[in-house]
Amino acid sequence: MINDKLLFPKSIVVIGGSNDLRKPGGKVLKNLLDGKFKGELYVINPKETEVQGVKSYGNIIELPFVDTAIIAIASKYILETVEVLAHKKNTRGFIILSA
């Protein structure tokens, strides 16, 4: 279902954001930065404190409420990630890049 949180987000988190532009999470984050996304931008990467100049959170619980999540992680973590975001962070827009 397409909704305003997906089409016109005020905040986006890239879960699996990376400094490596060859990785999906790295390329998506770079595209958002290059496109000058006007809202709040967050990254979840437990191995980094900053990714491409954006503060990186170690886990979802530390994250503020966010409209849309772009999830670029292994498929075995997707369901739990979506459940936490939907129920605890009021996230309503999801884009999943996984295999």
Summary of the structure (lengths in Angstrom):
residues: 99
radius of gyration: 12.1
end to end distance: 21.1
largest distance: 33.1
contacts: 299
relative contact order: 0.24
helix: 32%
strand: 24%
